[in-house]
Amino acid sequence: MILLKIEEAFGKVLKDVRLEKSMSQEELAYLSGLDRTFISMLERGKRQPSLTTLFDLSSALEVQPNQLINQIEKLLTTH
């Protein structure tokens, strides 16, 4: 069993949701007001989002923040 770190689980969920929405990192960055390189670091598990960033990303992705959190929890409990 591989244990994911929280930031890695967040990155996987963020990337999965972004791709489900057929959105590029550049588009997500623009819509969320964040830098594309920061989005990349989040997706690679190199950075952790603040609560404000979580809400900004959720808004840009048109999902509720708790949907992202729930998916992260599932990953953490199954890996």
C-alpha positions, 0 to 999 in steps of 0.5 A: 500500500502506497501512502500519499501525502496530502499535497500529492493527493490534492495535486492528483485531484486537482489535475483530474478535475481540471482534465475532466473540465477539458481545461489547460493549466493556463486557463485554470490559472487565468480563471483562478487568478493564480500563476500557471507555474503555481498550478503546476507545482500544486498538481505535482504535489510540490506546494499546498494550497491555502484555504483562499486558493482552494476556494479560488480553484474550486470557483474556477473549476465550477465545483464546490470546495468540499467536492475536492476535499471529499475526493482527496479524503478518498484517495488518502484512505484508499492508498 
